[in-house]
């Protein structure tokens, strides 16, 4: 398995806690107290194949889905 940053691991754990799918706005609320740059981290996770969502960068209404 690829080496993931603590922020990437945090996002993956939140997805697992929510049955592998979460709305971007909700995920951002979870991450707000931990770190910033959620969109950039999600973009990196998508490039690594861990998550999927519509478009290149997730919008506020995007549904983030765990793929690995």
Protein Blocks (a to p, Z undefined) as FASTA:
>chain_A
ZZddfklmmmmmmmmmnnopacfklmmmmmmmmpghklmmmmmmmmnopaccedjbdcfk
bccddfZZ
